[in-house]
């Protein structure tokens, strides 16, 4: 099945990606974000924050945005 993945990390990208039925948000993150931990990102499905074990559905819109920006001062 296909979902729209919006990656706001670094240069970012947006594309439809194929995922397996039953795939969770965490599994999608691990497949497409090679560095970092899911806890350092705000992950939304269809514009709503979701738990890490949220199962994706056909046509979902997933956005991944870092909550910690490297080099930023607090």
Beta strands, then each sheet from edge to edge (+ up, - down):
strand 1: 2-7
strand 2: 13-18
strand 3: 41-45
strand 4: 48-49
strand 5: 61-66
sheet 1: 2+ 1- 5- 3+ 4-
end
